[in-house]
Amino acid sequence: MTAKPDHLEAAMAMLHVKESEFEQAIKAVEGALAHGRTGEHELSAMNELAKDLAELAKKFSNQIQEKLESL
């Protein structure tokens, strides 16, 4: 689980970091498969990052909604 940022800007920065990590995880899975490995460990790590991204995206969406409602 990722840390929960309190501000929209922090959420955006964390989202960017997690997106980069997810892209690296995809490359790790591809590399494992290219070398004849199952990639099970790499897939597990990628799935954890996907969960983190989903949670962060939900928080980000909620923060945007709160800002819009306050306008």
mmCIF file of the N, C-alpha and C atoms, coordinates in Angstrom:
data_MODEL
# 
_entry.id   MODEL 
# 
loop_
_atom_site.group_PDB 
_atom_site.id 
_atom_site.type_symbol 
_atom_site.label_atom_id 
_atom_site.label_alt_id 
_atom_site.label_comp_id 
_atom_site.label_asym_id 
_atom_site.label_entity_id 
_atom_site.label_seq_id 
_atom_site.pdbx_PDB_ins_code 
_atom_site.Cartn_x 
_atom_site.Cartn_y 
_atom_site.Cartn_z 
_atom_site.occupancy 
_atom_site.B_iso_or_equiv 
_atom_site.pdbx_formal_charge 
_atom_site.auth_seq_id 
_atom_site.auth_comp_id 
_atom_site.auth_asym_id 
_atom_site.auth_atom_id 
_atom_site.pdbx_PDB_model_num 
ATOM 1   N N  . MET A 1 1  ? 0.844   -1.185  0.000   1.00 0.00 ? 1  MET A N  1 
ATOM 2   C CA . MET A 1 1  ? 0.000   0.000   0.000   1.00 0.00 ? 1  MET A CA 1 
ATOM 3   C C  . MET A 1 1  ? 0.883   1.239   0.000   1.00 0.00 ? 1  MET A C  1 
ATOM 4   N N  . THR A 1 2  ? 0.443   2.209   -0.714  1.00 0.00 ? 2  THR A N  1 
ATOM 5   C CA . THR A 1 2  ? 1.211   3.449   -0.801  1.00 0.00 ? 2  THR A CA 1 
ATOM 6   C C  . THR A 1 2  ? 0.817   4.388   0.324   1.00 0.00 ? 2  THR A C  1 
ATOM 7   N N  . ALA A 1 3  ? 1.683   5.355   0.579   1.00 0.00 ? 3  ALA A N  1 
ATOM 8   C CA . ALA A 1 3  ? 1.335   6.401   1.539   1.00 0.00 ? 3  ALA A CA 1 
ATOM 9   C C  . ALA A 1 3  ? 0.172   7.197   0.972   1.00 0.00 ? 3  ALA A C  1 
ATOM 10  N N  . LYS A 1 4  ? -0.632  7.778   1.840   1.00 0.00 ? 4  LYS A N  1 
ATOM 11  C CA . LYS A 1 4  ? -1.801  8.524   1.397   1.00 0.00 ? 4  LYS A CA 1 
ATOM 12  C C  . LYS A 1 4  ? -1.517  10.020  1.427   1.00 0.00 ? 4  LYS A C  1 
ATOM 13  N N  . PRO A 1 5  ? -1.295  10.611  0.260   1.00 0.00 ? 5  PRO A N  1 
ATOM 14  C CA . PRO A 1 5  ? -1.009  12.044  0.231   1.00 0.00 ? 5  PRO A CA 1 
ATOM 15  C C  . PRO A 1 5  ? -2.245  12.858  0.575   1.00 0.00 ? 5  PRO A C  1 
ATOM 16  N N  . ASP A 1 6  ? -2.030  14.005  1.215   1.00 0.00 ? 6  ASP A N  1 
ATOM 17  C CA . ASP A 1 6  ? -3.131  14.857  1.647   1.00 0.00 ? 6  ASP A CA 1 
ATOM 18  C C  . ASP A 1 6  ? -3.481  15.924  0.624   1.00 0.00 ? 6  ASP A C  1 
ATOM 19  N N  . HIS A 1 7  ? -2.617  16.191  -0.298  1.00 0.00 ? 7  HIS A N  1 
ATOM 20  C CA . HIS A 1 7  ? -2.834  17.272  -1.243  1.00 0.00 ? 7  HIS A CA 1 
ATOM 21  C C  . HIS A 1 7  ? -2.851  16.742  -2.665  1.00 0.00 ? 7  HIS A C  1 
ATOM 22  N N  . LEU A 1 8  ? -3.584  17.423  -3.505  1.00 0.00 ? 8  LEU A N  1 
ATOM 23  C CA . LEU A 1 8  ? -3.717  17.034  -4.898  1.00 0.00 ? 8  LEU A CA 1 
ATOM 24  C C  . LEU A 1 8  ? -2.363  16.961  -5.596  1.00 0.00 ? 8  LEU A C  1 
ATOM 25  N N  . GLU A 1 9  ? -1.504  17.929  -5.347  1.00 0.00 ? 9  GLU A N  1 
ATOM 26  C CA . GLU A 1 9  ? -0.191  17.950  -5.979  1.00 0.00 ? 9  GLU A CA 1 
ATOM 27  C C  . GLU A 1 9  ? 0.643   16.741  -5.563  1.00 0.00 ? 9  GLU A C  1 
ATOM 28  N N  . ALA A 1 10 ? 0.579   16.391  -4.294  1.00 0.00 ? 10 ALA A N  1 
ATOM 29  C CA . ALA A 1 10 ? 1.321   15.228  -3.806  1.00 0.00 ? 10 ALA A CA 1 
ATOM 30  C C  . ALA A 1 10 ? 0.770   13.954  -4.427  1.00 0.00 ? 10 ALA A C  1 
ATOM 31  N N  . ALA A 1 11 ? -0.538  13.877  -4.585  1.00 0.00 ? 11 ALA A N  1 
ATOM 32  C CA . ALA A 1 11 ? -1.157  12.706  -5.211  1.00 0.00 ? 11 ALA A CA 1 
ATOM 33  C C  . ALA A 1 11 ? -0.706  12.580  -6.662  1.00 0.00 ? 11 ALA A C  1 
ATOM 34  N N  . MET A 1 12 ? -0.640  13.707  -7.358  1.00 0.00 ? 12 MET A N  1 
ATOM 35  C CA . MET A 1 12 ? -0.196  13.682  -8.754  1.00 0.00 ? 12 MET A CA 1 
ATOM 36  C C  . MET A 1 12 ? 1.259   13.226  -8.852  1.00 0.00 ? 12 MET A C  1 
ATOM 37  N N  . ALA A 1 13 ? 2.104   13.716  -7.974  1.00 0.00 ? 13 ALA A N  1 
ATOM 38  C CA . ALA A 1 13 ? 3.518   13.330  -7.983  1.00 0.00 ? 13 ALA A CA 1 
ATOM 39  C C  . ALA A 1 13 ? 3.667   11.847  -7.686  1.00 0.00 ? 13 ALA A C  1 
ATOM 40  N N  . MET A 1 14 ? 2.924   11.366  -6.699  1.00 0.00 ? 14 MET A N  1 
ATOM 41  C CA . MET A 1 14 ? 3.006   9.957   -6.346  1.00 0.00 ? 14 MET A CA 1 
ATOM 42  C C  . MET A 1 14 ? 2.461   9.087   -7.481  1.00 0.00 ? 14 MET A C  1 
ATOM 43  N N  . LEU A 1 15 ? 1.408   9.543   -8.139  1.00 0.00 ? 15 LEU A N  1 
ATOM 44  C CA . LEU A 1 15 ? 0.850   8.814   -9.269  1.00 0.00 ? 15 LEU A CA 1 
ATOM 45  C C  . LEU A 1 15 ? 1.894   8.679   -10.381 1.00 0.00 ? 15 LEU A C  1 
ATOM 46  N N  . HIS A 1 16 ? 2.619   9.748   -10.639 1.00 0.00 ? 16 HIS A N  1 
ATOM 47  C CA . HIS A 1 16 ? 3.659   9.713   -11.668 1.00 0.00 ? 16 HIS A CA 1 
ATOM 48  C C  . HIS A 1 16 ? 4.753   8.704   -11.307 1.00 0.00 ? 16 HIS A C  1 
ATOM 49  N N  . VAL A 1 17 ? 5.167   8.692   -10.055 1.00 0.00 ? 17 VAL A N  1 
ATOM 50  C CA . VAL A 1 17 ? 6.204   7.760   -9.604  1.00 0.00 ? 17 VAL A CA 1 
ATOM 51  C C  . VAL A 1 17 ? 5.715   6.321   -9.767  1.00 0.00 ? 17 VAL A C  1 
ATOM 52  N N  . LYS A 1 18 ? 4.490   6.060   -9.338  1.00 0.00 ? 18 LYS A N  1 
ATOM 53  C CA . LYS A 1 18 ? 3.938   4.703   -9.431  1.00 0.00 ? 18 LYS A CA 1 
ATOM 54  C C  . LYS A 1 18 ? 3.760   4.268   -10.882 1.00 0.00 ? 18 LYS A C  1 
ATOM 55  N N  . GLU A 1 19 ? 3.395   5.210   -11.752 1.00 0.00 ? 19 GLU A N  1 
ATOM 56  C CA . GLU A 1 19 ? 3.276   4.876   -13.178 1.00 0.00 ? 19 GLU A CA 1 
ATOM 57  C C  . GLU A 1 19 ? 4.629   4.447   -13.739 1.00 0.00 ? 19 GLU A C  1 
ATOM 58  N N  . SER A 1 20 ? 5.679   5.145   -13.353 1.00 0.00 ? 20 SER A N  1 
ATOM 59  C CA . SER A 1 20 ? 7.029   4.796   -13.802 1.00 0.00 ? 20 SER A CA 1 
ATOM 60  C C  . SER A 1 20 ? 7.430   3.420   -13.281 1.00 0.00 ? 20 SER A C  1 
ATOM 61  N N  . GLU A 1 21 ? 7.133   3.158   -12.028 1.00 0.00 ? 21 GLU A N  1 
ATOM 62  C CA . GLU A 1 21 ? 7.441   1.857   -11.444 1.00 0.00 ? 21 GLU A CA 1 
ATOM 63  C C  . GLU A 1 21 ? 6.671   0.751   -12.162 1.00 0.00 ? 21 GLU A C  1 
ATOM 64  N N  . PHE A 1 22 ? 5.413   1.020   -12.520 1.00 0.00 ? 22 PHE A N  1 
ATOM 65  C CA . PHE A 1 22 ? 4.594   0.040   -13.219 1.00 0.00 ? 22 PHE A CA 1 
ATOM 66  C C  . PHE A 1 22 ? 5.179   -0.248  -14.602 1.00 0.00 ? 22 PHE A C  1 
ATOM 67  N N  . GLU A 1 23 ? 5.617   0.791   -15.303 1.00 0.00 ? 23 GLU A N  1 
ATOM 68  C CA . GLU A 1 23 ? 6.237   0.599   -16.612 1.00 0.00 ? 23 GLU A CA 1 
ATOM 69  C C  . GLU A 1 23 ? 7.498   -0.257  -16.490 1.00 0.00 ? 23 GLU A C  1 
ATOM 70  N N  . GLN A 1 24 ? 8.280   -0.040  -15.438 1.00 0.00 ? 24 GLN A N  1 
ATOM 71  C CA . GLN A 1 24 ? 9.478   -0.848  -15.212 1.00 0.00 ? 24 GLN A CA 1 
ATOM 72  C C  . GLN A 1 24 ? 9.096   -2.294  -14.912 1.00 0.00 ? 24 GLN A C  1 
ATOM 73  N N  . ALA A 1 25 ? 8.010   -2.487  -14.175 1.00 0.00 ? 25 ALA A N  1 
ATOM 74  C CA . ALA A 1 25 ? 7.548   -3.838  -13.852 1.00 0.00 ? 25 ALA A CA 1 
ATOM 75  C C  . ALA A 1 25 ? 7.112   -4.574  -15.115 1.00 0.00 ? 25 ALA A C  1 
ATOM 76  N N  . ILE A 1 26 ? 6.462   -3.873  -16.025 1.00 0.00 ? 26 ILE A N  1 
ATOM 77  C CA . ILE A 1 26 ? 6.063   -4.489  -17.297 1.00 0.00 ? 26 ILE A CA 1 
ATOM 78  C C  . ILE A 1 26 ? 7.302   -4.971  -18.042 1.00 0.00 ? 26 ILE A C  1 
ATOM 79  N N  . LYS A 1 27 ? 8.333   -4.135  -18.080 1.00 0.00 ? 27 LYS A N  1 
ATOM 80  C CA . LYS A 1 27 ? 9.576   -4.515  -18.757 1.00 0.00 ? 27 LYS A CA 1 
ATOM 81  C C  . LYS A 1 27 ? 10.214  -5.724  -18.074 1.00 0.00 ? 27 LYS A C  1 
ATOM 82  N N  . ALA A 1 28 ? 10.127  -5.796  -16.759 1.00 0.00 ? 28 ALA A N  1 
ATOM 83  C CA . ALA A 1 28 ? 10.689  -6.935  -16.029 1.00 0.00 ? 28 ALA A CA 1 
ATOM 84  C C  . ALA A 1 28 ? 9.948   -8.223  -16.383 1.00 0.00 ? 28 ALA A C  1 
ATOM 85  N N  . VAL A 1 29 ? 8.627   -8.139  -16.499 1.00 0.00 ? 29 VAL A N  1 
ATOM 86  C CA . VAL A 1 29 ? 7.837   -9.315  -16.891 1.00 0.00 ? 29 VAL A CA 1 
ATOM 87  C C  . VAL A 1 29 ? 8.227   -9.735  -18.301 1.00 0.00 ? 29 VAL A C  1 
ATOM 88  N N  . GLU A 1 30 ? 8.295   -8.765  -19.205 1.00 0.00 ? 30 GLU A N  1 
ATOM 89  C CA . GLU A 1 30 ? 8.678   -9.080  -20.589 1.00 0.00 ? 30 GLU A CA 1 
ATOM 90  C C  . GLU A 1 30 ? 10.062  -9.709  -20.642 1.00 0.00 ? 30 GLU A C  1 
ATOM 91  N N  . GLY A 1 31 ? 10.984  -9.179  -19.843 1.00 0.00 ? 31 GLY A N  1 
ATOM 92  C CA . GLY A 1 31 ? 12.342  -9.721  -19.804 1.00 0.00 ? 31 GLY A CA 1 
ATOM 93  C C  . GLY A 1 31 ? 12.370  -11.146 -19.286 1.00 0.00 ? 31 GLY A C  1 
ATOM 94  N N  . ALA A 1 32 ? 11.606  -11.404 -18.239 1.00 0.00 ? 32 ALA A N  1 
ATOM 95  C CA . ALA A 1 32 ? 11.554  -12.758 -17.681 1.00 0.00 ? 32 ALA A CA 1 
ATOM 96  C C  . ALA A 1 32 ? 11.014  -13.738 -18.717 1.00 0.00 ? 32 ALA A C  1 
ATOM 97  N N  . LEU A 1 33 ? 9.951   -13.348 -19.384 1.00 0.00 ? 33 LEU A N  1 
ATOM 98  C CA . LEU A 1 33 ? 9.354   -14.229 -20.391 1.00 0.00 ? 33 LEU A CA 1 
ATOM 99  C C  . LEU A 1 33 ? 10.305  -14.438 -21.568 1.00 0.00 ? 33 LEU A C  1 
ATOM 100 N N  . ALA A 1 34 ? 11.011  -13.395 -21.952 1.00 0.00 ? 34 ALA A N  1 
ATOM 101 C CA . ALA A 1 34 ? 11.961  -13.497 -23.062 1.00 0.00 ? 34 ALA A CA 1 
ATOM 102 C C  . ALA A 1 34 ? 13.115  -14.449 -22.739 1.00 0.00 ? 34 ALA A C  1 
ATOM 103 N N  . HIS A 1 35 ? 13.404  -14.595 -21.448 1.00 0.00 ? 35 HIS A N  1 
ATOM 104 C CA . HIS A 1 35 ? 14.489  -15.488 -21.027 1.00 0.00 ? 35 HIS A CA 1 
ATOM 105 C C  . HIS A 1 35 ? 13.982  -16.855 -20.603 1.00 0.00 ? 35 HIS A C  1 
ATOM 106 N N  . GLY A 1 36 ? 12.732  -17.169 -20.942 1.00 0.00 ? 36 GLY A N  1 
ATOM 107 C CA . GLY A 1 36 ? 12.188  -18.494 -20.685 1.00 0.00 ? 36 GLY A CA 1 
ATOM 108 C C  . GLY A 1 36 ? 11.721  -18.745 -19.262 1.00 0.00 ? 36 GLY A C  1 
ATOM 109 N N  . ARG A 1 37 ? 11.653  -17.698 -18.457 1.00 0.00 ? 37 ARG A N  1 
ATOM 110 C CA . ARG A 1 37 ? 11.151  -17.863 -17.091 1.00 0.00 ? 37 ARG A CA 1 
ATOM 111 C C  . ARG A 1 37 ? 9.644   -17.601 -17.090 1.00 0.00 ? 37 ARG A C  1 
ATOM 112 N N  . THR A 1 38 ? 8.978   -18.045 -16.049 1.00 0.00 ? 38 THR A N  1 
ATOM 113 C CA . THR A 1 38 ? 7.526   -17.855 -15.971 1.00 0.00 ? 38 THR A CA 1 
ATOM 114 C C  . THR A 1 38 ? 7.157   -16.410 -15.709 1.00 0.00 ? 38 THR A C  1 
ATOM 115 N N  . GLY A 1 39 ? 8.037   -15.672 -15.053 1.00 0.00 ? 39 GLY A N  1 
ATOM 116 C CA . GLY A 1 39 ? 7.745   -14.281 -14.730 1.00 0.00 ? 39 GLY A CA 1 
ATOM 117 C C  . GLY A 1 39 ? 6.777   -14.152 -13.565 1.00 0.00 ? 39 GLY A C  1 
ATOM 118 N N  . GLU A 1 40 ? 6.581   -15.236 -12.822 1.00 0.00 ? 40 GLU A N  1 
ATOM 119 C CA . GLU A 1 40 ? 5.609   -15.224 -11.720 1.00 0.00 ? 40 GLU A CA 1 
ATOM 120 C C  . GLU A 1 40 ? 5.933   -14.151 -10.682 1.00 0.00 ? 40 GLU A C  1 
ATOM 121 N N  . HIS A 1 41 ? 7.181   -14.061 -10.282 1.00 0.00 ? 41 HIS A N  1 
ATOM 122 C CA . HIS A 1 41 ? 7.578   -13.058 -9.289  1.00 0.00 ? 41 HIS A CA 1 
ATOM 123 C C  . HIS A 1 41 ? 7.359   -11.654 -9.846  1.00 0.00 ? 41 HIS A C  1 
ATOM 124 N N  . GLU A 1 42 ? 7.765   -11.456 -11.090 1.00 0.00 ? 42 GLU A N  1 
ATOM 125 C CA . GLU A 1 42 ? 7.615   -10.151 -11.725 1.00 0.00 ? 42 GLU A CA 1 
ATOM 126 C C  . GLU A 1 42 ? 6.142   -9.774  -11.890 1.00 0.00 ? 42 GLU A C  1 
ATOM 127 N N  . LEU A 1 43 ? 5.310   -10.767 -12.248 1.00 0.00 ? 43 LEU A N  1 
ATOM 128 C CA . LEU A 1 43 ? 3.870   -10.510 -12.371 1.00 0.00 ? 43 LEU A CA 1 
ATOM 129 C C  . LEU A 1 43 ? 3.255   -10.144 -11.026 1.00 0.00 ? 43 LEU A C  1 
ATOM 130 N N  . SER A 1 44 ? 3.711   -10.801 -9.984  1.00 0.00 ? 44 SER A N  1 
ATOM 131 C CA . SER A 1 44 ? 3.205   -10.497 -8.645  1.00 0.00 ? 44 SER A CA 1 
ATOM 132 C C  . SER A 1 44 ? 3.541   -9.058  -8.268  1.00 0.00 ? 44 SER A C  1 
ATOM 133 N N  . ALA A 1 45 ? 4.772   -8.660  -8.530  1.00 0.00 ? 45 ALA A N  1 
ATOM 134 C CA . ALA A 1 45 ? 5.187   -7.281  -8.232  1.00 0.00 ? 45 ALA A CA 1 
ATOM 135 C C  . ALA A 1 45 ? 4.377   -6.293  -9.068  1.00 0.00 ? 45 ALA A C  1 
ATOM 136 N N  . MET A 1 46 ? 4.147   -6.634  -10.338 1.00 0.00 ? 46 MET A N  1 
ATOM 137 C CA . MET A 1 46 ? 3.369   -5.756  -11.214 1.00 0.00 ? 46 MET A CA 1 
ATOM 138 C C  . MET A 1 46 ? 1.931   -5.636  -10.705 1.00 0.00 ? 46 MET A C  1 
ATOM 139 N N  . ASN A 1 47 ? 1.356   -6.733  -10.248 1.00 0.00 ? 47 ASN A N  1 
ATOM 140 C CA . ASN A 1 47 ? -0.013  -6.698  -9.719  1.00 0.00 ? 47 ASN A CA 1 
ATOM 141 C C  . ASN A 1 47 ? -0.107  -5.838  -8.468  1.00 0.00 ? 47 ASN A C  1 
ATOM 142 N N  . GLU A 1 48 ? 0.893   -5.890  -7.610  1.00 0.00 ? 48 GLU A N  1 
ATOM 143 C CA . GLU A 1 48 ? 0.893   -5.039  -6.418  1.00 0.00 ? 48 GLU A CA 1 
ATOM 144 C C  . GLU A 1 48 ? 0.948   -3.564  -6.814  1.00 0.00 ? 48 GLU A C  1 
ATOM 145 N N  . LEU A 1 49 ? 1.771   -3.254  -7.799  1.00 0.00 ? 49 LEU A N  1 
ATOM 146 C CA . LEU A 1 49 ? 1.845   -1.873  -8.280  1.00 0.00 ? 49 LEU A CA 1 
ATOM 147 C C  . LEU A 1 49 ? 0.516   -1.449  -8.900  1.00 0.00 ? 49 LEU A C  1 
ATOM 148 N N  . ALA A 1 50 ? -0.137  -2.356  -9.600  1.00 0.00 ? 50 ALA A N  1 
ATOM 149 C CA . ALA A 1 50 ? -1.439  -2.037  -10.197 1.00 0.00 ? 50 ALA A CA 1 
ATOM 150 C C  . ALA A 1 50 ? -2.461  -1.722  -9.108  1.00 0.00 ? 50 ALA A C  1 
ATOM 151 N N  . LYS A 1 51 ? -2.422  -2.468  -8.014  1.00 0.00 ? 51 LYS A N  1 
ATOM 152 C CA . LYS A 1 51 ? -3.323  -2.189  -6.890  1.00 0.00 ? 51 LYS A CA 1 
ATOM 153 C C  . LYS A 1 51 ? -3.032  -0.809  -6.302  1.00 0.00 ? 51 LYS A C  1 
ATOM 154 N N  . ASP A 1 52 ? -1.751  -0.512  -6.122  1.00 0.00 ? 52 ASP A N  1 
ATOM 155 C CA . ASP A 1 52 ? -1.364  0.802   -5.595  1.00 0.00 ? 52 ASP A CA 1 
ATOM 156 C C  . ASP A 1 52 ? -1.850  1.919   -6.516  1.00 0.00 ? 52 ASP A C  1 
ATOM 157 N N  . LEU A 1 53 ? -1.681  1.712   -7.823  1.00 0.00 ? 53 LEU A N  1 
ATOM 158 C CA . LEU A 1 53 ? -2.126  2.720   -8.789  1.00 0.00 ? 53 LEU A CA 1 
ATOM 159 C C  . LEU A 1 53 ? -3.633  2.913   -8.723  1.00 0.00 ? 53 LEU A C  1 
ATOM 160 N N  . ALA A 1 54 ? -4.368  1.828   -8.597  1.00 0.00 ? 54 ALA A N  1 
ATOM 161 C CA . ALA A 1 54 ? -5.833  1.925   -8.524  1.00 0.00 ? 54 ALA A CA 1 
ATOM 162 C C  . ALA A 1 54 ? -6.255  2.692   -7.276  1.00 0.00 ? 54 ALA A C  1 
ATOM 163 N N  . GLU A 1 55 ? -5.628  2.401   -6.135  1.00 0.00 ? 55 GLU A N  1 
ATOM 164 C CA . GLU A 1 55 ? -5.951  3.108   -4.896  1.00 0.00 ? 55 GLU A CA 1 
ATOM 165 C C  . GLU A 1 55 ? -5.603  4.582   -5.007  1.00 0.00 ? 55 GLU A C  1 
ATOM 166 N N  . LEU A 1 56 ? -4.467  4.856   -5.581  1.00 0.00 ? 56 LEU A N  1 
ATOM 167 C CA . LEU A 1 56 ? -4.027  6.242   -5.736  1.00 0.00 ? 56 LEU A CA 1 
ATOM 168 C C  . LEU A 1 56 ? -4.935  6.995   -6.708  1.00 0.00 ? 56 LEU A C  1 
ATOM 169 N N  . ALA A 1 57 ? -5.323  6.341   -7.785  1.00 0.00 ? 57 ALA A N  1 
ATOM 170 C CA . ALA A 1 57 ? -6.225  6.976   -8.754  1.00 0.00 ? 57 ALA A CA 1 
ATOM 171 C C  . ALA A 1 57 ? -7.575  7.284   -8.111  1.00 0.00 ? 57 ALA A C  1 
ATOM 172 N N  . LYS A 1 58 ? -8.045  6.387   -7.268  1.00 0.00 ? 58 LYS A N  1 
ATOM 173 C CA . LYS A 1 58 ? -9.315  6.622   -6.580  1.00 0.00 ? 58 LYS A CA 1 
ATOM 174 C C  . LYS A 1 58 ? -9.189  7.823   -5.644  1.00 0.00 ? 58 LYS A C  1 
ATOM 175 N N  . LYS A 1 59 ? -8.091  7.887   -4.900  1.00 0.00 ? 59 LYS A N  1 
ATOM 176 C CA . LYS A 1 59 ? -7.872  9.020   -4.002  1.00 0.00 ? 59 LYS A CA 1 
ATOM 177 C C  . LYS A 1 59 ? -7.762  10.310  -4.800  1.00 0.00 ? 59 LYS A C  1 
ATOM 178 N N  . PHE A 1 60 ? -7.039  10.257  -5.896  1.00 0.00 ? 60 PHE A N  1 
ATOM 179 C CA . PHE A 1 60 ? -6.880  11.409  -6.762  1.00 0.00 ? 60 PHE A CA 1 
ATOM 180 C C  . PHE A 1 60 ? -8.244  11.878  -7.280  1.00 0.00 ? 60 PHE A C  1 
ATOM 181 N N  . SER A 1 61 ? -9.049  10.952  -7.729  1.00 0.00 ? 61 SER A N  1 
ATOM 182 C CA . SER A 1 61 ? -10.391 11.265  -8.221  1.00 0.00 ? 61 SER A CA 1 
ATOM 183 C C  . SER A 1 61 ? -11.248 11.892  -7.128  1.00 0.00 ? 61 SER A C  1 
ATOM 184 N N  . ASN A 1 62 ? -11.176 11.338  -5.932  1.00 0.00 ? 62 ASN A N  1 
ATOM 185 C CA . ASN A 1 62 ? -11.949 11.889  -4.809  1.00 0.00 ? 62 ASN A CA 1 
ATOM 186 C C  . ASN A 1 62 ? -11.515 13.315  -4.486  1.00 0.00 ? 62 ASN A C  1 
ATOM 187 N N  . GLN A 1 63 ? -10.209 13.566  -4.530  1.00 0.00 ? 63 GLN A N  1 
ATOM 188 C CA . GLN A 1 63 ? -9.716  14.905  -4.236  1.00 0.00 ? 63 GLN A CA 1 
ATOM 189 C C  . GLN A 1 63 ? -10.163 15.902  -5.303  1.00 0.00 ? 63 GLN A C  1 
ATOM 190 N N  . ILE A 1 64 ? -10.164 15.475  -6.552  1.00 0.00 ? 64 ILE A N  1 
ATOM 191 C CA . ILE A 1 64 ? -10.653 16.353  -7.623  1.00 0.00 ? 64 ILE A CA 1 
ATOM 192 C C  . ILE A 1 64 ? -12.122 16.650  -7.420  1.00 0.00 ? 64 ILE A C  1 
ATOM 193 N N  . GLN A 1 65 ? -12.893 15.615  -7.094  1.00 0.00 ? 65 GLN A N  1 
ATOM 194 C CA . GLN A 1 65 ? -14.324 15.799  -6.862  1.00 0.00 ? 65 GLN A CA 1 
ATOM 195 C C  . GLN A 1 65 ? -14.573 16.779  -5.708  1.00 0.00 ? 65 GLN A C  1 
ATOM 196 N N  . GLU A 1 66 ? -13.810 16.656  -4.634  1.00 0.00 ? 66 GLU A N  1 
ATOM 197 C CA . GLU A 1 66 ? -13.955 17.571  -3.502  1.00 0.00 ? 66 GLU A CA 1 
ATOM 198 C C  . GLU A 1 66 ? -13.642 19.006  -3.916  1.00 0.00 ? 66 GLU A C  1 
ATOM 199 N N  . LYS A 1 67 ? -12.572 19.178  -4.712  1.00 0.00 ? 67 LYS A N  1 
ATOM 200 C CA . LYS A 1 67 ? -12.217 20.526  -5.178  1.00 0.00 ? 67 LYS A CA 1 
ATOM 201 C C  . LYS A 1 67 ? -13.331 21.100  -6.053  1.00 0.00 ? 67 LYS A C  1 
ATOM 202 N N  . LEU A 1 68 ? -13.884 20.280  -6.936  1.00 0.00 ? 68 LEU A N  1 
ATOM 203 C CA . LEU A 1 68 ? -14.963 20.745  -7.808  1.00 0.00 ? 68 LEU A CA 1 
ATOM 204 C C  . LEU A 1 68 ? -16.208 21.125  -7.001  1.00 0.00 ? 68 LEU A C  1 
ATOM 205 N N  . GLU A 1 69 ? -16.518 20.342  -5.991  1.00 0.00 ? 69 GLU A N  1 
ATOM 206 C CA . GLU A 1 69 ? -17.684 20.627  -5.159  1.00 0.00 ? 69 GLU A CA 1 
ATOM 207 C C  . GLU A 1 69 ? -17.501 21.895  -4.351  1.00 0.00 ? 69 GLU A C  1 
ATOM 208 N N  . SER A 1 70 ? -16.255 22.246  -4.049  1.00 0.00 ? 70 SER A N  1 
ATOM 209 C CA . SER A 1 70 ? -16.010 23.437  -3.255  1.00 0.00 ? 70 SER A CA 1 
ATOM 210 C C  . SER A 1 70 ? -16.043 24.721  -4.081  1.00 0.00 ? 70 SER A C  1 
ATOM 211 N N  . LEU A 1 71 ? -16.100 24.590  -5.397  1.00 0.00 ? 71 LEU A N  1 
ATOM 212 C CA . LEU A 1 71 ? -16.124 25.766  -6.275  1.00 0.00 ? 71 LEU A CA 1 
ATOM 213 C C  . LEU A 1 71 ? -17.506 26.388  -6.328  1.00 0.00 ? 71 LEU A C  1 
# 
